[in-house]
């Protein structure tokens, strides 16, 4: 899953893909680099003033429409507003990525009516509100319990279980130690039985662990993504698509999910070269 943020103050690119043409080009470039999925958002998760729903829709709907016109890649709208989700799905999105964990239950009705999928993410704060010093007695267990309760809510509102995906929400109302523990115990979240997303790319827990700024977190992001895949993650949300594609394809090959691109080394009477 590639990340496109149409915001002037995005966490990672600080507005590099805010302009419509830049966001569209970045989306199509991510597909060309091997992304299977484009996640398009118009409002940051970080604390701040709310973005009017109409403005958020104006930011993401044209990008969704352009990416959909270009091909059949999976598209998700990163939003927690029902009205924005409805507009995004009408424009061609397949999935709503709700980082608030269905805090607004009307969002589930929109997803159900459209026959779409929804990603339910663990977070505790009101949207765009600070949540200082988060505390958990057992972070993996409490995240899992929260997600299961939200699954029950979504199902009660008409979303079939087979259209629900889960995200434990690395760094979302969690400190670095808590995010590291979630990474280590990712299998407990994947073990809930739903396709599970790991959104670890360039997060602060990687920067604090390695003492590196955002622009130097690629290697740590790849390591965290691979650990999550080994724990059962089946979608990884990444900024650096080309690097992620190589790391993840090798991981998939090791796990037996994908064959190698070709076989030559020690496959014949003479040792083959290491190149294609």
C-alpha positions as CSV (number, residue, x, y, z in Angstrom):
1,X,0.0,0.0,0.0
2,X,1.5,3.3,-1.2
3,X,0.8,6.5,0.7
4,X,-0.4,9.7,-1.0
5,X,-1.1,12.6,1.4
6,X,-2.9,15.6,-0.2
7,X,-2.2,17.9,2.7
8,X,0.1,20.9,3.0
9,X,1.4,19.6,6.4
10,X,1.7,15.8,5.9
11,X,3.9,13.9,8.4
12,X,6.4,12.6,5.8
13,X,6.6,14.8,2.7
14,X,5.5,18.2,4.2
15,X,3.2,19.0,1.3
16,X,5.2,17.6,-1.6
17,X,2.0,15.8,-3.0
18,X,-0.5,18.5,-2.0
19,X,-1.0,19.9,-5.5
20,X,-3.5,17.9,-7.5
21,X,-1.1,17.2,-10.4
22,X,1.7,16.2,-7.9
23,X,-0.6,13.9,-6.0
24,X,-1.9,12.2,-9.2
25,X,1.6,11.8,-10.6
26,X,2.9,10.4,-7.3
27,X,0.0,7.9,-7.3
28,X,0.6,6.7,-10.8
29,X,4.4,6.5,-10.2
30,X,3.8,4.3,-7.1
31,X,1.7,1.9,-9.2
32,X,4.6,1.8,-11.8
33,X,7.0,1.0,-9.0
34,X,4.9,-2.0,-7.9
35,X,2.3,-0.8,-5.5
36,X,-0.8,-2.9,-5.4
37,X,-2.8,-0.4,-3.4
38,X,-2.9,3.4,-3.2
39,X,-4.0,5.0,0.1
40,X,-5.1,8.6,-0.5
41,X,-5.7,11.0,2.4
42,X,-6.7,14.7,2.7
43,X,-6.3,15.3,6.4
44,X,-3.4,14.4,8.7
45,X,-3.9,12.3,11.8
46,X,-1.7,14.6,13.9
47,X,-3.4,17.0,16.3
48,X,-4.6,20.2,14.8
49,X,-7.6,22.2,13.5
50,X,-10.2,20.0,11.8
51,X,-10.4,20.1,8.0
52,X,-13.9,20.9,6.7
53,X,-15.4,17.8,5.2
54,X,-16.1,19.5,1.8
55,X,-12.5,20.6,1.6
56,X,-11.2,17.1,2.5
57,X,-13.4,15.6,-0.2
58,X,-12.2,18.2,-2.7
59,X,-8.6,17.1,-1.9
60,X,-9.0,13.4,-2.4
61,X,-11.8,12.8,-4.9
62,X,-10.1,14.1,-8.0
63,X,-7.0,12.0,-7.2
64,X,-9.1,8.9,-6.7
65,X,-10.9,9.5,-9.9
66,X,-7.7,10.0,-11.9
67,X,-6.1,6.8,-10.4
68,X,-9.2,4.8,-11.1
69,X,-9.3,6.0,-14.7
70,X,-5.7,4.8,-15.1
71,X,-6.2,1.2,-14.0
72,X,-7.6,-1.3,-11.5
73,X,-5.3,-0.8,-8.6
74,X,-6.9,-1.0,-5.1
75,X,-7.7,2.5,-3.8
76,X,-8.5,3.4,-0.2
77,X,-9.7,6.7,1.1
78,X,-8.0,7.7,4.4
79,X,-10.9,9.4,6.2
80,X,-13.2,9.1,9.1
81,X,-16.0,11.3,7.8
82,X,-19.0,9.5,6.3
83,X,-19.6,12.2,3.7
84,X,-16.0,12.1,2.5
85,X,-16.1,8.3,2.4
86,X,-19.3,8.3,0.3
87,X,-17.8,10.7,-2.2
88,X,-14.5,8.7,-2.4
89,X,-16.3,5.4,-3.0
90,X,-18.5,7.0,-5.7
91,X,-15.3,8.2,-7.4
92,X,-13.8,4.7,-7.5
93,X,-12.3,3.9,-4.1
94,X,-12.6,0.3,-2.9
95,X,-11.8,0.7,0.7
96,X,-12.3,3.3,3.5
97,X,-9.2,3.5,5.8
98,X,-10.6,4.8,9.1
99,X,-7.8,5.7,11.6
100,X,-10.4,6.4,14.3
101,X,-11.7,2.9,14.7
102,X,-15.3,3.7,13.6
103,X,-15.6,6.4,16.1
104,X,-18.5,7.6,13.9
105,X,-20.7,4.6,13.3
106,X,-22.3,6.2,10.4
107,X,-19.2,5.5,8.4
108,X,-20.0,1.8,8.7
109,X,-23.3,2.4,7.1
110,X,-21.7,4.1,4.1
111,X,-19.3,1.2,3.7
112,X,-22.1,-1.3,3.9
113,X,-24.3,0.5,1.4
114,X,-21.5,0.7,-1.1
115,X,-20.4,-2.9,-0.7
116,X,-16.9,-1.6,0.1
117,X,-14.2,-2.8,2.5
118,X,-13.2,-1.0,5.7
119,X,-9.9,-0.9,7.6
120,X,-10.6,-0.5,11.3
121,X,-7.6,1.0,13.1
122,X,-6.9,1.1,16.9
123,X,-6.6,4.7,18.2
124,X,-8.0,6.2,21.4
125,X,-8.0,10.0,20.9
126,X,-10.8,12.2,19.5
127,X,-9.9,12.9,15.8
128,X,-7.0,15.4,15.6
129,X,-6.7,15.7,19.4
130,X,-3.5,15.0,21.4
131,X,-3.4,12.0,23.7
132,X,-0.3,12.5,25.9
133,X,1.3,9.7,27.9
134,X,-0.7,6.7,26.6
135,X,-0.8,3.8,29.1
136,X,-1.6,0.2,28.6
137,X,-1.3,-2.7,31.0
138,X,-0.9,-5.1,28.0
139,X,-0.8,-3.2,24.8
140,X,-1.3,-6.1,22.4
141,X,-4.2,-7.6,24.3
142,X,-5.9,-4.2,24.8
143,X,-5.5,-3.4,21.1
144,X,-6.9,-6.8,20.1
145,X,-9.9,-6.4,22.4
146,X,-10.6,-2.9,21.0
147,X,-10.5,-4.2,17.4
148,X,-12.8,-7.1,18.1
149,X,-15.3,-4.8,19.7
150,X,-15.2,-2.5,16.7
151,X,-15.6,-5.5,14.4
152,X,-18.7,-6.5,16.3
153,X,-20.0,-2.9,15.8
154,X,-19.2,-2.9,12.1
155,X,-21.0,-6.2,11.6
156,X,-24.0,-5.0,13.6
157,X,-24.2,-2.1,11.2
158,X,-24.2,-4.2,8.1
159,X,-20.5,-4.7,7.1
160,X,-19.8,-8.4,6.4
161,X,-16.8,-9.8,8.2
162,X,-15.1,-10.6,4.9
163,X,-15.0,-6.9,4.1
164,X,-13.2,-5.9,7.3
165,X,-9.4,-5.4,7.7
166,X,-7.6,-4.5,10.9
167,X,-4.7,-2.2,11.8
168,X,-3.2,-2.1,15.3
169,X,-2.2,1.5,14.7
170,X,1.5,1.8,15.3
171,X,2.4,5.1,17.0
172,X,-1.3,6.2,17.0
173,X,-1.7,7.1,20.7
174,X,1.2,4.8,21.5
175,X,4.8,5.5,22.5
176,X,7.8,3.9,21.0
177,X,8.0,1.1,23.5
178,X,4.4,0.2,22.9
179,X,4.8,0.3,19.1
180,X,7.9,-1.9,19.4
181,X,5.9,-4.4,21.5
182,X,3.0,-4.4,18.9
183,X,5.6,-5.1,16.2
184,X,7.1,-8.0,18.2
185,X,3.6,-9.4,19.1
186,X,2.0,-8.7,15.7
187,X,0.9,-12.3,15.4
188,X,-1.6,-11.7,18.2
189,X,-3.4,-9.1,16.1
190,X,-3.2,-11.1,12.9
191,X,-4.4,-14.1,14.8
192,X,-7.8,-12.4,15.2
193,X,-8.6,-13.9,11.8
194,X,-8.9,-10.7,9.7
195,X,-6.5,-9.4,7.0
196,X,-4.2,-7.2,8.9
197,X,-2.3,-4.0,7.9
198,X,1.0,-2.8,9.2
199,X,1.4,0.9,8.9
200,X,5.0,1.3,10.1
201,X,6.6,3.4,7.4
202,X,8.9,6.2,8.7
203,X,7.0,6.3,12.0
204,X,8.4,8.0,15.1
205,X,9.0,4.7,16.9
206,X,11.5,3.9,14.1
207,X,13.2,7.3,14.4
208,X,13.4,7.1,18.2
209,X,14.7,3.6,18.1
210,X,17.5,4.3,15.6
211,X,18.0,8.0,16.3
212,X,17.4,9.0,12.7
213,X,15.3,11.8,11.1
214,X,12.3,11.0,8.9
215,X,14.4,11.1,5.7
216,X,16.7,8.3,7.0
217,X,14.1,5.8,8.2
218,X,13.8,3.6,5.1
219,X,15.9,0.7,6.3
220,X,14.2,0.7,9.7
221,X,10.8,0.8,8.0
222,X,11.7,-2.1,5.9
223,X,12.9,-4.1,8.9
224,X,9.7,-3.4,10.8
225,X,7.5,-4.3,7.8
226,X,9.3,-7.6,7.4
227,X,8.9,-8.4,11.1
228,X,5.2,-7.7,10.8
229,X,4.8,-9.9,7.7
230,X,6.5,-12.7,9.6
231,X,3.9,-12.1,12.3
232,X,1.0,-12.3,9.8
233,X,0.6,-8.9,8.2
234,X,-0.8,-9.1,4.7
235,X,-0.8,-5.5,3.8
236,X,2.1,-3.0,4.5
237,X,1.6,0.7,4.2
238,X,4.9,2.2,2.9
239,X,6.3,5.5,1.5
240,X,9.3,4.0,-0.4
241,X,7.5,1.7,-2.8
242,X,10.4,0.4,-4.9
243,X,12.5,-0.5,-1.9
244,X,9.6,-2.0,-0.1
245,X,8.6,-4.1,-3.1
246,X,12.0,-5.7,-3.2
247,X,12.1,-6.4,0.5
248,X,8.6,-7.8,0.6
249,X,8.9,-9.9,-2.5
250,X,11.9,-11.6,-1.0
251,X,10.0,-12.2,2.3
252,X,7.1,-13.6,0.4
253,X,9.4,-16.0,-1.5
254,X,11.0,-17.2,1.7
255,X,7.5,-17.8,3.1
256,X,6.4,-19.7,0.0
257,X,3.8,-17.1,-1.1
258,X,5.6,-16.2,-4.3
259,X,8.1,-18.0,-6.6
260,X,11.4,-16.5,-7.5
261,X,11.4,-14.3,-10.7
262,X,13.6,-16.9,-12.4
263,X,15.8,-20.0,-11.5
264,X,19.3,-20.4,-12.8
265,X,21.9,-20.7,-10.0
266,X,22.9,-24.4,-9.7
267,X,20.0,-25.5,-11.8
268,X,21.9,-27.1,-14.6
269,X,25.0,-29.1,-15.4
270,X,27.1,-26.0,-14.8
271,X,26.7,-23.3,-12.2
272,X,24.7,-20.4,-13.7
273,X,25.5,-16.8,-13.3
274,X,24.1,-14.6,-10.6
275,X,22.5,-12.3,-13.1
276,X,19.4,-12.6,-15.2
